[in-house]
Amino acid sequence: MKNKWLQFTLSALSLALAVLLVVYLPQIVHTLTGKPVSWREIGAVFGTLNVGMIALMTALWLLSLFAYTFVLTNSLPGLNNLQALTLNAAGSAVSNLLPFGGAAGVALTFGMTRGWGFANRPIVVMTLVSGIWNTLFRFILPAVGIIGLLMAGEVPNPTVAKAGWVGAVSILVLCAVVAAALYWDRAAALLGRALDFLVRLTRLKFHASDALHRLRKDTAQIVHTRWLGLSLAMIFFLGFQWAIMVVCMYATGAYPGLAQSVAVFALSRVLTSALVTPSGAGIMESGVVVLLTAFGVDPAPATATALLFGFWTYTIEIPFGGLALGAWALLRRRNGRSTAAEPPSAISKAPQ
């Protein structure tokens, strides 16, 4: 009970902090950039939005949700796209409401997928595989953002540019090594030995190679047969989300350029990892505004872009996920009543 009350208290504080960060976003922007902005100016920018732009944002948002269903259907054979959409929407709603919503999301995933007839082991594999692919692409995004800045020439001097290229290439190489270790036995053995060496240096009593072996054993079949589908699904999912940001930028007059938009998008996705608020709400918006203003965008359009993008990638997922979860619960209850009302002879003759 104490743990439940602690979780509830932390969740309430986290949500309150997210709300405060958004409410005081103009003051935060002024502090971080030195450029004043008011809610009146931001509201004026929102007033310029037209129906066509809003419809385009809605379409891209729906496409991004549909693209991500293929990550889940490839992770769990037998899962259909409608089930995956329901699963993703409900899980996102939970994650967006709780500061450590991942654990609650996993529990919800088990409840829903077991209700659809899936066994525990395939569900565990789906959770691992989808988590691995999300983590890999979350690491790749900073490298993409750095490359975007370098392509845009947004670096103060050649030394910083060289460091940027080294950092970006290093991140991509690291991701390639991890991906290779998941796919090839020899690469896994080499990485396991390297990890064990690093663990010994830190004097921790932990066998990293054993953990890597167990991970590969659990995910090998899915990784070997469905890696391409998983990767393409993540690329399309992130691509549609980037397109949402670009449309938000155009709608508010904050578009800084192609490479810059990629860098801003990459930063926004990285900042969603900030656990102090659910999905980094409030923190993501602040980071987006700071980077956009660094690219020469006025504070009012930059802030409006950040808030608009936050709406499509965070806020709207809460009621949408609530509706998906409610529909699932209603159908489950109705199906349970139908099964209970079915005669025993009919149940015994049902195909297995």
C-alpha positions as CSV (number, residue, x, y, z in Angstrom):
1,M,0.0,0.0,0.0
2,K,2.9,2.3,0.8
3,N,4.4,1.7,-2.6
4,K,1.1,2.4,-4.3
5,W,0.7,5.7,-2.4
6,L,4.3,6.6,-3.2
7,Q,3.7,5.9,-6.9
8,F,0.5,7.9,-6.8
9,T,2.3,10.8,-5.1
10,L,5.2,10.8,-7.5
11,S,2.9,10.6,-10.5
12,A,0.8,13.5,-9.3
13,L,4.0,15.6,-8.6
14,S,5.4,14.6,-12.0
15,L,2.2,15.7,-13.8
16,A,2.0,18.9,-11.8
17,L,5.6,19.7,-12.8
18,A,4.8,19.0,-16.5
19,V,1.8,21.4,-16.3
20,L,3.9,24.1,-14.6
21,L,6.6,23.8,-17.2
22,V,4.1,24.4,-19.9
23,V,2.2,27.2,-18.1
24,Y,5.5,29.0,-17.4
25,L,7.0,28.1,-20.8
26,P,7.2,31.8,-21.9
27,Q,9.2,32.7,-18.8
28,I,11.4,29.7,-19.3
29,V,12.1,30.7,-22.9
30,H,12.9,34.2,-21.8
31,T,15.4,32.9,-19.2
32,L,17.1,30.4,-21.6
33,T,17.2,32.6,-24.7
34,G,17.0,36.1,-23.3
35,K,14.2,36.8,-25.8
36,P,10.8,37.8,-24.4
37,V,7.6,36.1,-25.4
38,S,4.0,36.1,-24.1
39,W,1.0,33.9,-24.3
40,R,-0.8,36.6,-26.2
41,E,1.9,36.4,-29.0
42,I,1.7,32.6,-28.9
43,G,-2.1,32.7,-29.2
44,A,-1.8,35.0,-32.1
45,V,0.3,32.5,-33.9
46,F,-2.2,29.7,-33.2
47,G,-4.9,32.0,-34.6
48,T,-3.2,31.8,-38.0
49,L,-3.7,28.0,-38.3
50,N,-6.1,26.9,-41.0
51,V,-8.2,23.9,-41.4
52,G,-6.0,22.4,-44.2
53,M,-2.9,22.4,-42.0
54,I,-4.8,20.8,-39.1
55,A,-6.2,18.2,-41.4
56,L,-2.7,17.4,-42.7
57,M,-1.4,17.1,-39.2
58,T,-4.2,14.7,-38.3
59,A,-3.5,12.6,-41.3
60,L,0.2,12.4,-40.6
61,W,-0.5,11.5,-36.9
62,L,-2.8,8.7,-37.9
63,L,-0.2,7.4,-40.4
64,S,2.5,7.5,-37.7
65,L,0.3,5.4,-35.5
66,F,-0.4,2.9,-38.3
67,A,3.3,2.7,-39.1
68,Y,4.1,1.8,-35.5
69,T,1.6,-1.1,-35.5
70,F,4.1,-2.9,-37.8
71,V,6.7,-2.8,-35.1
72,L,4.4,-4.7,-32.8
73,T,3.0,-7.1,-35.5
74,N,6.6,-8.0,-36.5
75,S,7.5,-8.5,-32.8
76,L,4.5,-10.7,-32.1
77,P,3.5,-13.0,-35.0
78,G,-0.3,-13.4,-35.0
79,L,-1.0,-10.0,-33.7
80,N,-3.1,-8.0,-36.3
81,N,-2.8,-4.2,-37.0
82,L,-6.0,-3.3,-35.2
83,Q,-4.9,-5.1,-32.0
84,A,-1.4,-3.5,-32.3
85,L,-3.0,0.0,-32.7
86,T,-5.1,-0.7,-29.6
87,L,-2.1,-2.0,-27.7
88,N,0.1,1.0,-28.6
89,A,-2.6,3.6,-27.9
90,A,-3.5,2.2,-24.5
91,G,0.2,1.8,-23.6
92,S,1.0,5.4,-24.7
93,A,-1.8,6.7,-22.6
94,V,-0.4,5.0,-19.5
95,S,3.1,6.1,-20.2
96,N,2.0,9.7,-20.8
97,L,0.3,9.9,-17.5
98,L,3.0,8.3,-15.3
99,P,6.6,9.4,-14.8
100,F,7.7,5.7,-14.9
101,G,4.9,4.5,-17.0
102,G,6.9,1.8,-18.8
103,A,6.3,-0.8,-16.1
104,A,2.6,-0.1,-16.0
105,G,2.6,-0.2,-19.8
106,V,4.2,-3.7,-19.8
107,A,1.6,-4.9,-17.3
108,L,-1.1,-3.6,-19.5
109,T,0.5,-5.2,-22.6
110,F,0.4,-8.6,-20.8
111,G,-3.2,-8.2,-19.8
112,M,-4.4,-7.2,-23.3
113,T,-2.4,-9.7,-25.3
114,R,-3.1,-12.6,-22.9
115,G,-6.8,-11.7,-23.4
116,W,-6.3,-12.2,-27.1
117,G,-4.9,-15.7,-26.5
118,F,-1.2,-15.2,-26.7
119,A,1.1,-17.1,-24.3
120,N,3.5,-15.4,-21.9
121,R,6.8,-16.2,-23.8
122,P,5.8,-14.6,-27.1
123,I,4.6,-11.5,-25.2
124,V,8.0,-11.3,-23.4
125,V,9.8,-11.6,-26.7
126,M,7.6,-8.9,-28.2
127,T,8.3,-6.6,-25.3
128,L,12.1,-7.2,-25.6
129,V,12.3,-6.9,-29.4
130,S,10.1,-3.7,-29.7
131,G,12.1,-2.2,-26.8
132,I,15.4,-3.0,-28.5
133,W,14.3,-1.5,-31.7
134,N,13.0,1.6,-30.0
135,T,16.3,2.0,-28.0
136,L,18.5,1.5,-31.1
137,F,16.6,4.2,-33.0
138,R,16.6,6.5,-30.0
139,F,20.4,6.2,-30.0
140,I,20.6,6.8,-33.8
141,L,18.5,9.9,-33.6
142,P,21.2,12.1,-31.9
143,A,23.6,11.1,-34.6
144,V,21.1,12.1,-37.2
145,G,20.6,15.4,-35.4
146,I,24.3,16.1,-35.2
147,I,24.7,15.3,-38.9
148,G,21.7,17.7,-39.6
149,L,23.5,20.5,-37.8
150,L,26.7,19.8,-39.6
151,M,25.0,19.8,-43.0
152,A,23.3,23.1,-42.1
153,G,26.7,24.6,-41.2
154,E,25.4,25.3,-37.7
155,V,28.8,24.9,-36.0
156,P,31.0,27.7,-34.7
157,N,34.4,26.4,-36.0
158,P,36.1,23.5,-37.8
159,T,37.2,21.9,-34.5
160,V,33.6,21.6,-33.3
161,A,32.5,20.3,-36.7
162,K,35.2,17.6,-36.5
163,A,34.2,16.6,-33.0
164,G,30.6,16.5,-34.2
165,W,31.4,14.1,-37.1
166,V,33.4,11.9,-34.7
167,G,30.6,11.8,-32.2
168,A,27.9,11.0,-34.9
169,V,30.0,8.3,-36.5
170,S,30.8,6.8,-33.1
171,I,27.1,6.6,-32.2
172,L,26.2,4.9,-35.5
173,V,29.1,2.5,-35.2
174,L,28.0,1.6,-31.7
175,C,24.5,0.9,-32.9
176,A,25.8,-1.2,-35.8
177,V,27.9,-3.3,-33.4
178,V,24.9,-3.9,-31.1
179,A,22.7,-4.8,-34.1
180,A,25.4,-7.1,-35.5
181,A,25.7,-8.8,-32.0
182,L,21.9,-9.5,-32.0
183,Y,22.1,-11.1,-35.5
184,W,25.5,-12.9,-35.6
185,D,27.0,-15.3,-33.1
186,R,30.6,-14.2,-33.6
187,A,29.8,-10.5,-33.2
188,A,27.9,-11.4,-30.0
189,A,30.9,-13.3,-28.6
190,L,33.2,-10.4,-29.3
191,L,30.8,-7.8,-27.8
192,G,30.2,-10.1,-24.8
193,R,34.0,-10.3,-24.1
194,A,34.3,-6.5,-24.5
195,L,31.4,-5.9,-22.1
196,D,32.8,-8.4,-19.5
197,F,36.2,-6.5,-19.7
198,L,34.4,-3.2,-19.0
199,V,32.5,-4.7,-16.1
200,R,35.7,-6.1,-14.6
201,L,37.2,-2.6,-14.7
202,T,34.3,-1.2,-12.7
203,R,34.6,-4.2,-10.3
204,L,30.9,-5.1,-10.6
205,K,29.8,-8.7,-10.0
206,F,27.9,-9.0,-13.2
207,H,28.4,-11.2,-16.3
208,A,27.4,-9.0,-19.2
209,S,28.1,-11.7,-21.8
210,D,25.6,-14.1,-20.0
211,A,23.0,-11.4,-20.1
212,L,23.6,-10.8,-23.8
213,H,23.4,-14.5,-24.5
214,R,20.1,-14.8,-22.7
215,L,18.8,-11.8,-24.6
216,R,19.8,-13.2,-28.0
217,K,18.4,-16.6,-27.1
218,D,15.0,-15.0,-26.3
219,T,14.9,-12.8,-29.4
220,A,16.9,-14.7,-32.0
221,Q,14.0,-16.0,-34.1
222,I,12.3,-12.7,-34.4
223,V,15.5,-10.7,-35.0
224,H,16.7,-13.1,-37.8
225,T,13.4,-13.3,-39.7
226,R,11.8,-9.9,-39.1
227,W,14.6,-7.3,-38.6
228,L,13.9,-5.7,-41.9
229,G,10.2,-5.2,-41.2
230,L,10.9,-3.9,-37.7
231,S,13.5,-1.4,-39.1
232,L,11.3,-0.2,-41.9
233,A,8.4,0.3,-39.5
234,M,10.5,2.4,-37.1
235,I,11.8,4.5,-40.1
236,F,8.3,5.2,-41.3
237,F,7.0,5.9,-37.8
238,L,9.8,8.4,-37.1
239,G,9.5,9.8,-40.6
240,F,5.8,10.6,-40.2
241,Q,6.5,12.2,-36.8
242,W,9.2,14.3,-38.4
243,A,6.7,15.3,-41.1
244,I,4.3,16.4,-38.3
245,M,7.0,18.7,-36.9
246,V,7.7,20.1,-40.4
247,V,4.0,20.9,-40.9
248,C,3.9,22.5,-37.5
249,M,6.8,24.6,-38.4
250,Y,5.3,25.7,-41.7
251,A,1.9,26.4,-40.1
252,T,3.5,28.7,-37.5
253,G,6.1,30.3,-39.7
254,A,8.9,28.7,-37.8
255,Y,10.5,26.5,-40.5
256,P,14.3,26.9,-40.2
257,G,15.4,24.6,-43.1
258,L,15.6,20.9,-43.9
259,A,18.7,20.0,-41.9
260,Q,17.7,22.2,-39.0
261,S,14.2,20.6,-38.8
262,V,15.9,17.2,-38.6
263,A,18.1,18.4,-35.8
264,V,15.2,19.8,-33.9
265,F,13.1,16.7,-34.3
266,A,16.1,14.5,-33.1
267,L,16.4,16.7,-30.0
268,S,12.7,16.5,-29.3
269,R,12.7,12.7,-29.3
270,V,15.8,12.5,-27.1
271,L,14.2,14.8,-24.5
272,T,11.2,12.6,-24.2
273,S,13.5,10.2,-22.3
274,A,13.6,12.7,-19.4
275,L,11.9,10.8,-16.7
276,V,11.2,13.7,-14.3
277,T,7.9,14.3,-16.2
278,P,5.8,11.8,-18.2
279,S,7.4,11.4,-21.6
280,G,9.5,14.5,-20.9
281,A,6.5,16.8,-21.2
282,G,7.4,20.4,-20.7
283,I,11.1,19.6,-21.0
284,M,10.8,18.6,-24.7
285,E,9.0,21.8,-25.5
286,S,11.6,23.9,-23.8
287,G,14.4,22.2,-25.7
288,V,12.7,22.6,-29.1
289,V,12.1,26.3,-28.5
290,V,15.7,26.9,-27.5
291,L,17.1,25.2,-30.6
292,L,14.7,26.9,-32.9
293,T,15.5,30.3,-31.5
294,A,19.2,29.4,-32.0
295,F,18.4,28.9,-35.6
296,G,17.0,32.4,-35.8
297,V,13.3,31.7,-35.4
298,D,11.3,34.2,-33.4
299,P,10.3,33.0,-29.9
300,A,6.5,33.2,-30.5
301,P,6.5,30.9,-33.6
302,A,9.1,28.6,-32.0
303,T,7.0,28.2,-28.9
304,A,3.8,27.6,-30.8
305,T,5.6,24.9,-32.9
306,A,6.8,23.2,-29.7
307,L,3.4,23.2,-28.1
308,L,1.7,22.1,-31.3
309,F,4.1,19.2,-31.8
310,G,3.8,18.3,-28.2
311,F,0.0,18.1,-28.7
312,W,0.3,15.6,-31.6
313,T,3.0,13.4,-30.0
314,Y,1.9,13.5,-26.3
315,T,-1.4,15.2,-25.3
316,I,-3.7,13.7,-27.9
317,E,-2.5,10.2,-27.2
318,I,-4.0,10.3,-23.7
319,P,-7.7,10.6,-24.7
320,F,-7.1,8.4,-27.8
321,G,-5.5,5.7,-25.7
322,G,-8.3,6.0,-23.1
323,L,-10.9,5.4,-25.8
324,A,-8.9,2.4,-27.1
325,L,-8.6,1.0,-23.6
326,G,-12.2,1.5,-23.0
327,A,-13.2,-0.1,-26.2
328,W,-11.0,-3.1,-25.4
329,A,-12.5,-3.5,-21.9
330,L,-16.0,-3.2,-23.2
331,L,-15.5,-5.8,-25.9
332,R,-13.7,-8.1,-23.4
333,R,-16.6,-7.8,-21.0
334,R,-19.2,-8.5,-23.8
335,N,-17.3,-11.5,-25.1
336,G,-17.0,-12.8,-21.5
337,R,-20.8,-12.6,-21.1
338,S,-21.3,-14.3,-24.5
339,T,-19.0,-17.2,-23.4
340,A,-20.8,-17.5,-20.1
341,A,-24.2,-17.6,-21.7
342,E,-23.2,-20.2,-24.3
343,P,-24.5,-23.7,-23.6
344,P,-21.9,-26.2,-22.3
345,S,-22.5,-28.5,-25.3
346,A,-21.7,-25.6,-27.7
347,I,-18.5,-24.7,-25.8
348,S,-17.2,-28.3,-25.8
349,K,-17.7,-28.5,-29.6
350,A,-15.9,-25.2,-30.3
351,P,-12.9,-25.6,-32.6
352,Q,-9.5,-25.5,-30.8
